[in-house]
Amino acid sequence: MAVKIKAVLPGSPAEKRGIRAEDELISINGHEINDVLDYIFYAEDENLHLEYERAGRIKKKKIKKAEDEDLGLEFETYLMDRHRACKNKCIFCFIDQLPKGMRKSLYFKDDDSRLSFLFGNYITLTNLTDAEADRIVKMRISPINVSVHTMRPQLRNEMMGNPLAGESLGYLETFAKAGIDLNTQLVLCPGVNDGPELDYSLEALDRLGSSIKSIAAVPVGLSDHRQNLYDLKAFNSQEAAAVIDSVDRLNNNSQREEKIAFAADEFYLLAEQTMPGPEYYGSYPQLENGVGLWALLKEEFYEALNSEFFSEYELEKDREISLVTGQAAFPLIADLVDESLKKWHNLRVKIYPVKNDFFGHGVNVAGLLTGRDIINQLPAGQLGQELLVPEIILRHAGDILLDDLTLEDLSSRLAVKVRAVEVEGQELLSALLGLKL
């Protein structure tokens, strides 16, 4: 298989040796190049032998470069071939719960092992072939992030609507034996894979050994648009507390020096339990799954607040602003804002915990807020000098929300300057004060 080269970077080793756009790369050092992982892995060497096709003729070039130097080739697509879609029909899939009429890209179900390594996406392993698993081991591609959900093969088949889902769990053992680092997640559905089933899955993952770096227990997300889907319900307080107990029990019984399993922040909120502090999460291995976000943001914010710069900083002019958050994070954001108001008395902040009317009130995280809900629930023209919104509401090209509205649309409709703020302590404090890092 040849991969068409879209561009060659000026001044790069490839450009200096005469490689051109529209050439088709066949192999590097005798290894066929099929996708981005092949290219990244085999182009690392200092001495490269490229085989490529130009106008129907096969050509070869030797290229010498520094070990960490970029060869300089760009391709039609980042992956170099088709983005692999998910073949499963999971009973909890949130994409199946999206309303009609949203942009097409939101309905694409990703399950591409290459994106797991490159961007941290979670994959199910059901798209993986033995040859691809062998390549992961050969190339030492690590870490791999895996959506496990349950370690019982038959239950996994049922939960994922795929008769091969249970069988693909065997790749976990293959990778573990090869020393490939694995981060795993269990999307929990009450009455399906929690309780004794959760205990079994946690223990089975722990038995795979040190290659299992972390396990996240995440509650199923349910929108109001579930139609003709598996009958699921949300976790109640007692069920959420039981999940936390299972996670704690695994950590206490494990022979590991550090915690391996973590319950998502949402479980602590549902169970009305105190959120663990930063020491509980170690290196925060599961932030993308909402594990430890609360503790990390609080830690970062107080570190910034007590830093030399902010300890001495004076807000010269009165500042009146508004801030948007999801309902889940409202108690934390309110506490952090209160600490700021104690220090800067000429700062006034109005916090708006926006209800998710679009997906349903069972969805309470900021990352799934839409522009329309923000516009409908905030008083236009009464939001002060600036409106701060969490950056995680943005999806495409850094400025489009889930419902295709932009920050400019929010600004125009609400008659206020809008600023997207990274969910990070120093960034949040700086934004409250009108500073830019």
N, C-alpha and C positions, 0 to 999 in steps of 0.2 A: 504494500500500500504506500503510495506517495502522498505527501502532504504539501499543498501549495503554499508557497511563501508569499505573504501579502506585502511585506516591506523589509528592507534591510537598513539597519540604523547607520547613519553616516559616521564614518570613523571607526566602526566596529571591526573586529577581526574578519568577519564574513564579508563585509563591504570591501576591505582591503584586498581580499583574495578573489574578488570578482563575482561573488554570489549576487544574484539580482532578484528583484521582485518578479513573480510569475514562475520562477524556477520551482520545481517540485522535489522536496527533500525525500530521499528514499531511505538512507541509513546513515548512521554515525558509528564509525569503528566496527562496521560489520553488523550492527544491531539495527533491525528494522524500526523505523519511527512511525508509530501509529497514533500517538496522542501526546499530550503535554507532559505526562509523567515520563514517557520514554525520552522525550527531548530534554527535560530537566536533568534526568539521571545520567544520560550518556554524553551530554554536552559539558559536563563538569571537568572532564579531563583536560590536561594542558595540550596534548597532541591529539588532534582530531583528523580522521579520514572521512570526508563527506562524499557520499554518492548521491547524485541528484540528476533530474531530467530537465533538459531545456530544449524546447521545440522538437520533441520526439527523440532526442539523442541523450544517451546516458553519459554523464560526465563525472569526474572524480577530482577532488581537491584535498590537499593537505593543509591544515590550518594549525598554527601554534599560537597559543594565548596563555595569559596568566590563569592560575587555577580558579580564582574567583571572578574572573572577567566574563562578562556576558558575550556570548557568541554574536548576538546582534540580529537574530531573526525574529520577525513577527508573522503571525499566521491569520488566516481568515477569521477563525474563532479562537477563543482562549483555550478551549479544550482540544482544538484541532479536529474534532469530529462531533457527532451528534450528542447532545446532552441527554443522558439516560433518565427516563421517567420511571416512576414507581409502578410495579406490577401488582401491588397488594390492594386489598380492599379492607383496610383496617376499620374496625367497628368504632374507633374514636377519631378518625381522620378529620381534622378541622377544615381542610379544604372542601370536603364533602358537605360541610355545614355553611359554606359561603352562600350568600344570596345571589340570584342571577343578576346579570347586567354589569358586573365589575370587569375591569380590564383583563384580557385573555391571560396574561402572564401570571396572574394570581391563582389561576386554576391548575397550573402546572405542578405536578407532584415530582419532586426531585428524589432520586435514590442512586446517586452517582458516587462510587467509591473514591474517585479522583478528587471530588470536591470535599470529601471528608478530610483528606490529607492536606489539601491546599487551603481550605477555608474553614475547616472545623464542622462542616455539615454532618448531621447524623444519618447513617445509612442502615438498612435492615439486613444486608448481606444476601437478600433473595435475588438480586441482580448479578451476583458474583459467580463467575465460573471457576473451575479448578485451575485453569491456566492463569486467570487473573489473581487468584489467591497465591499461586506460586510466584507470580511476579512481585506481589507485595512482600513476600518473604525474601525473595532474591534481592530486591532493591532496598530492603530494610525500610519500607515506607511506614513511618510511625510519627505520631499516633494515629490510630483509626478510631473514629467515634461511631458507636453502634447503638441503634435502637433495638433493645432486647425485648422488653415488655414482660416476658416470662421465660424461664428456662425449661418449662415443660413443653416438649415438642408438639404434642397434640393440642394443647391449649393455645400455643402460638399459631398453629395452623388456623384455629377457629378465630382467634382475635384478629389475625391479619388477612383472613379470607384467601389464603394461599396454601395449597397442600404441600408446598415445598418449604414453607417458612420454618417449620420445626427442624427439618433436615439441615437447613443452612446454619443452624446453631453450631454445627460441627466446625465451621470455620473459626469460631472463637477458640476452640481447643488448638487448632492448627496454628493460629497466630500466637496464642499464649506459649505454646511449646517453642516457637521460634523467637520468643522474646520481643514480639511487637507490642508496644504499649497500646492499651485499650481503655477508652473512656466509654461508659455505658449509661443508658437511660432506661428507666422503666416508667412508661406512661400508665398510671394506675387508674383502673375503673372499679368503683365500688361493687363488691359482690362478684367480681370476675377474676382479677389477679392481685387483689390485696389480701389481708389476713394471712392464713397459712400458706397461700400461694406466694405471697410476697416473701415470707420467711424462707420458703424453699428456694426462690430465685436468688435472694441475697446470699444465702449460704452456698449455692451452687456456683455463683460468680466468684465468691471469695475462694473457693476451692481451686479455681483455675490458677491461682498463684499471683506472683508479684506483677505480672503483665497487666492485670486489671488494676488500673490506677485510680479509678473512681467510679461510683455508681450514684446516679441521681434518681430519686423517686419523685415523679412529677404528677400532679393531679390532672385528670382529663379535663379538657376545655370544652364546654358545651355552649353553642350559640342557640338563638331562638329560631334558627332556620333548619333545624334537623327534620327532614321529611323522609319518611319511608326508610329510616335507618334503625340500627340496633337500639333497643330501648336501654338507654343509660341514664343514670342520675348523678347529681353532683355529690361530693363528699359533705357529710355533716360534721359537726364538731367532734363527736365521739370517734367517728371513723378516721378523721384526720389525726387525732391524738394517737390512735392505734398504729398508724403508719409511722409516726415519729418514734413510738415505742419499738417497733420492729427494726427501724434503722439504728436506734441506740443499742438494741440488743445485739445486733450483728457486730457493731463496732466494739462493744464490750467483750464479746466472745472471740473475736478474731485475734490471731497471733501477731497482727501487724503493729508496728510502732505508731503509725499515724492512722487517722480515720480513713476509711475507704468509701463509706456510704453516707449520703446526705439527703435529707428531705428538703424539697423546695420551700422557699420562704412562705409560699401561699398556705402550706399545711400548718405552719405556726399561727398564721392569721386566722385560719378556719378553726383551729383548736383553741384559739384565744390564749396561747402560751407565749411567754417571753421569747423574743427572737435571740438566738445565740449571738455571742460577741465574735469579733474577728478572729480570736485565737481558736475558735471551734473549726474554722474552715481552712486553716493552714494556708496553702498557696491558692485558694479559691479555684479549684479545678473545674467547677461546674457553673460558672457565672452565666453562660449562655442558656442554661436551663432554669434560670431564676433561683439559683442556690447561692446564698450569701450576698446577694445584691444589696439587701437592706444593711447588713453589717458593714460592708465595704464602703457604701456611700456615707454612712454615719461616721466611720473612721476617717475617711478622707476629708470630710467637711470639718470635723473638729481639729484635725491636723492643720488645715488651712486657716481656720479661725484663730488658732493659737500660734500661728507662725509669726515671725518677726514683722513681716510686711503688713499683714492684716491687723496685728496687734497695735500697730502705730498708724494705720490708715484712718484718715478723717474724711467723712463724706461732707464736702463743702456746701453743697446745695441740697434742698429738700428733694427727695426722690420718691415718687409714688408709682408703683407698678402693679401688674397682675401676673399670676402664674397659674398654668394649667397642669394638672396631674391626674392620673387615674385614681379611682377610689381606693384601690389596694394600698397605694403608697401614700395616701393623704396623711395618715397619722405621723409618719416619719417626716415628710416634707414640712408639715406644720410645726413639728418640734425644731427642725433645723432653722426654719424661718424665725421662730420665736427667739432662738439664741442670737440671731443676727439683730433682731429688733432691740434686744437688751443692750447691745453695744452701740448701734447707730440709731439714735432716737429720732433723727430726721428721715428715717427710712420707713415707708409704709408699703405693705405688701398684702394684696388680697389674693387668697388661694381659691381656685375653683376646681374641686374634685369632679370631673365630668363623668356623668353616667353614660354608659355605652348603650344608647338606644338603638344603634345600628345593628349590633350583634346580639344584644340582650344584656340584661343587668347581671347575669351570671358571669359575664366577661368583664373583669374590672382592672385589667392591666393597661398602663399607658400606651404600650406599643401597639394596641389594637384600636386606639381612638381614631375617629374619622373627623375630617374637617367640618362636616355638617353638624355633628354633635357639638363640637366646640362652638361653632357659630350660633347654634340654636340655644345654647345654655349660658352664653356670656352676654352681658349687657353692652351692646355696641355704643361706642363713644363715652364709656364710663370706666375705662380700664387703665387710666393713668398715662404715664409717658411711654410705657413699653409693656408688651405682653410676652412673657417667657413661656415657651412650649418645649416639652422634652424632644430631643433630636430623634429618639427612637420611633416617633410617629411618622417619620419620613421614610419613603420606600425606594423610589426610583430617581436616579440621577441627583439624589440628595435634596430634592425640593418638592416631591409629590407625595401626598398622603394616600391612604388606602382607597379613598373614594375619588381620587384624581384631582382633588383641590390642591392648590399650592399655598405656600406661605404668603405670596402676594394676594391670593384670594382671601385668606384670613385677614390680612391687613386692611384690604379694601372694605370687606364686609363689616369688620369690627371697628373700623376707623382708629387704628392704633398701629404703631410700629411693632412688628413681630420678630422675635429672635428665637432661633432654635438653640437649645442648650444641651450639651452632652451630659449624660447622667454620670457625673463625676464630681467629687466634693469641691475641689478648688474651682472648677469651671462653674458650678452652681453658685458658689459664694461670689465669684467675680461678676457673674451675670446679675445677681441681686443688687450689687453695688454699681452696675453700669460699666464695669471694666471689661476689657477684652484681653485675654491672655496672648 
